[in-house]
Amino acid sequence: MRRLQIGMWHQFTLDRWNDISNDFISGMEISKYPSKEAVEEVSRFCMNENLKFGVHGPILGTYGYSMPTLNSPDPEQYREALERITTEVRLAAECGADYILFHYPFYPTYQQPYVPYLKLPDSLNRYEYDQLSKSKFRDISERLFERLSELQQQYRQRIVLEHDFFGDYEDVFIQSFLNNPDISLVIDTARLDIAHRAFEGFDPYNFMETLASQVYLVHYSNVVYSDDTFKHHLPVLPEHDEDESYGDSHRYLEYLSERNQEFHLTFEHNHELISKDQLFEEYERTARLLGLTSVSYRHL
């Protein structure tokens, strides 16, 4: 049974869970917890309440950088990234996580020309093509996916990859998933829209069409554009649907849901931007689109 999830990053509190969840919500996504014991607390709660939880890496908040550089052209940095994800996958498995998520490519990989939105990764936080050639990216991807498959089997832990910006290397990115159907994809609706507006030639619908069967999870939020910047992690509201200053997140979800009836969804948004009534209406509209009812996960 597919599920709707809410983010419960940094720490779990019962009061916060009770405040922003309702009967449409049957899971949570966690990240950057202070200790293994804190993750185990979430695991026990989910087991007792018939819920599931997934992990957005990093699972603990004690790492010196936010996400592993899984496509680093530097051999030592790449080796350290693989060691780190091995540790995180093992911990996620020990705590009973449904999945653990990493970004790929990370660092994002692209160069000019693109629309220079201020919030896009700067030159210190991405690889340009003279730093990471297409052939090198293909080689790294092949080795990485092979290693992820091994880790999944070794720890019996599902590993999913969320697309980051890949510029003109889209064909390599897509082929990596098609060649490795055991590795699932996470679609981020806001990042899809940013990529569509920032990078000429990127078609989010063709991207989803090609990889729809491998989507395990959707990160659902919207984005609003203003001059040379954008604001993301916004709730997806009905009034955004026909407003051209907002992204097309709801349309992306409609399109993907027609091609895959099994993926789960995390509301990856700042719920404090809207009222509780609006929040629960967003849950209901999304559940209705995905064919869910508020009681299905507890009573089936």
C-alpha positions in Angstrom: 0.0 0.0 0.0 1.4 3.4 -1.0 1.8 6.0 1.7 2.0 9.7 2.4 4.8 10.8 4.7 5.8 13.9 6.5 9.3 15.1 7.3 10.5 14.7 10.8 14.1 16.0 10.5 16.7 16.4 13.3 14.5 14.9 16.0 11.2 13.2 16.7 8.6 14.7 19.1 5.2 13.2 19.7 3.7 16.7 20.0 4.9 17.7 16.6 3.8 14.4 15.0 0.3 14.8 16.5 0.2 18.5 15.3 0.9 18.0 11.6 -0.2 14.4 11.0 -3.7 13.0 10.4 -5.2 9.8 9.1 -3.9 10.4 5.6 -0.3 10.2 6.9 1.2 6.8 7.3 4.9 7.4 7.5 7.8 9.9 8.0 11.2 10.7 6.6 14.0 11.5 9.0 17.5 13.0 8.6 20.4 14.3 10.7 19.4 12.7 14.1 21.7 13.2 17.0 22.3 9.5 17.8 21.5 5.9 16.9 19.3 5.8 20.0 17.2 8.7 18.6 16.7 6.8 15.3 15.7 3.7 17.3 13.1 5.7 19.1 11.5 6.6 15.8 11.7 2.9 14.8 9.9 1.8 17.9 7.2 4.5 17.5 6.6 3.5 13.9 6.3 -0.2 14.7 3.8 0.5 17.5 1.7 2.8 15.3 1.8 0.7 12.1 3.9 3.3 10.3 7.0 3.3 8.1 9.9 5.6 8.1 12.6 6.3 5.5 15.9 8.1 5.8 17.2 11.1 3.8 21.0 10.8 4.2 22.8 11.7 6.4 21.1 9.5 9.0 23.1 11.2 11.8 23.9 14.9 12.2 27.5 14.4 13.2 29.1 14.3 9.8 31.3 17.2 8.7 29.5 17.7 5.4 25.9 17.3 4.4 25.9 14.6 1.7 28.5 12.3 0.3 30.2 13.3 -2.9 29.2 10.2 -4.8 30.5 11.4 -8.2 33.7 12.9 -7.0 36.5 12.6 -9.6 39.0 12.6 -6.8 39.8 8.9 -5.9 40.3 9.6 -2.2 37.2 11.7 -1.8 35.2 9.1 -3.8 36.5 6.3 -1.5 35.5 8.2 1.6 32.0 8.8 0.2 31.6 5.0 -0.4 32.8 4.3 3.1 30.4 6.8 4.5 27.3 5.4 2.6 28.3 1.9 3.7 28.2 3.0 7.3 24.8 4.8 6.8 23.2 1.9 5.0 24.3 -0.5 7.7 22.8 1.8 10.4 19.6 2.3 8.5 19.2 -1.5 8.2 19.9 -2.0 11.9 17.1 0.5 12.7 14.5 -0.9 10.3 14.3 1.9 7.8 12.2 1.3 4.7 14.8 3.1 2.6 17.8 5.3 2.8 18.2 8.2 0.2 21.2 9.9 -1.2 21.5 12.6 -3.9 23.0 11.8 -7.3 24.8 13.4 -8.9 26.3 15.1 -5.9 28.0 17.4 -6.4 25.6 18.6 -9.1 27.3 18.6 -12.5 26.7 21.3 -15.1 28.1 24.4 -16.7 27.0 27.3 -18.8 24.7 28.1 -20.4 21.9 28.1 -17.8 19.6 30.7 -16.3 21.7 31.9 -13.4 19.2 31.8 -10.5 21.0 32.9 -7.3 20.1 29.7 -5.4 21.6 27.3 -7.9 24.9 25.7 -6.6 27.8 28.0 -7.2 31.1 27.0 -8.8 32.4 25.7 -5.4 29.5 23.4 -4.9 29.2 21.8 -8.3 31.4 20.1 -10.9 31.7 21.7 -14.3 32.5 19.6 -17.3 36.2 20.4 -17.3 36.3 19.0 -13.8 34.2 15.9 -14.6 34.0 14.8 -18.2 31.0 12.8 -19.5 33.1 9.7 -19.9 34.4 10.0 -16.4 30.8 10.6 -15.1 29.7 7.4 -16.9 32.5 5.4 -15.4 31.8 6.7 -11.9 28.1 6.0 -12.3 28.7 2.4 -13.4 31.0 1.7 -10.5 28.6 3.5 -8.0 25.5 1.6 -9.1 27.3 -1.7 -8.9 28.4 -0.9 -5.4 24.9 0.2 -4.3 23.5 -3.0 -5.6 26.0 -4.9 -3.5 25.1 -2.9 -0.4 21.4 -3.5 -0.9 22.0 -7.3 -1.0 24.5 -7.3 1.8 22.4 -5.4 4.3 18.9 -6.1 2.8 18.4 -2.3 2.8 16.7 -0.4 0.0 18.8 2.4 -1.4 17.2 5.1 -3.4 18.8 8.0 -5.3 17.2 11.5 -5.7 18.1 13.3 -8.9 20.2 16.4 -8.5 21.2 18.7 -11.4 23.0 16.8 -14.2 23.1 19.3 -17.0 23.9 17.7 -20.4 24.6 14.3 -18.7 21.0 13.4 -18.6 21.4 10.4 -20.9 24.1 8.9 -18.7 22.0 9.5 -15.6 18.9 7.8 -17.2 20.9 4.9 -18.6 22.5 4.2 -15.2 19.0 3.5 -13.8 17.8 1.6 -16.8 20.9 -0.7 -16.5 20.3 -1.2 -12.8 16.6 -1.6 -12.2 17.2 -2.7 -8.6 18.2 0.9 -7.7 15.1 3.1 -7.4 14.7 6.8 -8.2 13.3 9.7 -6.1 11.5 12.4 -8.0 11.7 15.9 -6.5 8.9 18.0 -8.1 10.5 21.4 -7.2 13.9 20.4 -8.6 12.3 19.1 -11.7 10.7 22.5 -12.3 13.9 24.4 -11.5 15.8 22.2 -13.9 13.2 22.8 -16.6 13.5 26.6 -16.2 17.2 26.8 -15.7 18.5 24.3 -18.3 17.5 24.6 -21.9 16.3 21.4 -23.4 15.4 19.6 -20.2 11.9 18.1 -20.5 10.6 16.9 -17.1 7.8 14.9 -18.7 10.1 12.9 -20.9 12.4 12.3 -17.9 9.5 11.0 -15.9 8.1 9.0 -18.8 11.4 7.2 -19.3 12.0 6.4 -15.6 8.5 6.1 -14.3 8.7 2.4 -13.5 11.7 2.9 -11.2 10.3 5.7 -9.1 9.9 4.6 -5.5 9.3 8.0 -3.9 8.3 11.5 -4.7 9.4 14.5 -2.8 6.5 16.9 -3.1 6.8 20.6 -2.8 6.5 23.7 -5.0 8.7 26.6 -6.0 8.0 30.3 -6.7 10.2 32.5 -9.0 10.9 36.1 -8.6 13.4 38.0 -10.9 16.7 36.1 -10.6 15.9 33.8 -7.7 13.4 31.4 -6.4 12.0 30.1 -3.2 11.4 26.4 -2.8 10.0 23.8 -0.3 6.6 25.5 -0.5 3.4 23.6 0.1 1.6 22.7 -3.2 -1.7 24.7 -3.1 -4.6 24.8 -5.7 -4.1 28.5 -6.3 -0.6 27.7 -7.6 -1.9 25.5 -10.4 -2.6 28.4 -12.9 -0.1 30.9 -11.5 2.9 31.0 -13.9 5.2 32.4 -11.1 4.9 29.0 -9.4 6.2 25.6 -10.5 4.1 22.8 -12.0 4.5 20.4 -9.2 0.8 19.3 -9.1 0.9 18.6 -12.9 4.1 16.6 -12.5 2.4 14.5 -9.8 -0.7 13.9 -12.0 1.5 12.8 -14.9 3.6 10.4 -12.9 0.7 8.9 -11.0 -0.8 7.9 -14.4 2.3 5.9 -15.1 3.2 4.5 -11.7 0.5 3.5 -9.1 2.9 2.4 -6.4 5.3 5.2 -5.4 5.2 6.8 -2.0 5.2 10.5 -1.3 6.9 12.8 1.2 5.6 16.3 1.7 9.0 18.0 1.6 7.7 21.5 2.4 7.7 24.1 5.1 4.2 23.5 6.7 4.6 26.6 8.8 3.9 28.7 5.7 0.2 27.7 5.7 -2.6 27.1 8.2 -3.4 23.7 9.6 -6.6 23.7 7.5 -4.7 24.3 4.4 -2.1 21.7 5.3 -4.8 19.0 5.8 -6.5 20.1 2.6 -3.2 19.5 0.8 -3.0 16.0 2.3 -6.5 15.2 1.2 -6.1 16.6 -2.3 -2.9 14.6 -2.8 -4.4 11.4 -1.3 -7.4 11.8 -3.7 -5.1 12.2 -6.7 -3.2 9.0 -5.7 -6.3 7.0 -4.9 -5.8 6.8 -1.2 -8.3 7.1 1.6 -7.6 8.3 5.2 -8.3 4.8 6.7 -6.8 2.5 4.2 -3.3 2.0 5.7 -4.6 1.3 9.2 -7.3 -1.1 8.4 -6.0 -3.2 5.5 
